[in-house]
Amino acid sequence: MMLTVVSVALVILTEPGSAERVMSVVTLLSGLLFIGIIVVLVRRKKP
């Protein structure tokens, strides 16, 4: 969760087109994917 929050901050603060921005976006997407998988797994387990 913290990784995603930090990535959002870095996406907002870094210069568009820079390598830092690209890595922040990739990290943000992987964090959102991870959170999404956790949500789906938790909801599947509940009756």
N, C-alpha and C positions, 0 to 999 in steps of 0.2 A: 504494500500500500504506500509506504513512504517513497519507494522508488518512483512510483507513478506521480506522486505529488511533486517531487523534486524535478522530474522530467517536464511536467507542465510548466513549472517556474522557469526552467532553462529554455524551453521552447519560446516562451514569451520574451525572455531577456536577451537571447542570443541574436546575432545578426543573421538575417535571411541569406541563404546560399553558402553559409560557412559549414565547415566539417563538424563543428560542435553542434550546430542546429540539426544536421542530418542524424548524428548519433543520438541526440535528445529525442528526436521524433521516433527513431527506431526503438529506443528504450521505452518511450511512452506507449507505443503500439504493443510491445511485448508485455509490458505491465498490465495494460488493459485486457489483453488476451488472457493473461494469467488470472486476473480478477474474474473475468467472464467464465473461465473454466471452473473456478472455485464456486461461483454462484450456481452454475448449472449442476455441478455435482452435489452441492448441499440441497438444492431444491429437489433433485431426483431421490435423495435418501428419505425425505419426509413423506409420510403417507398422505 
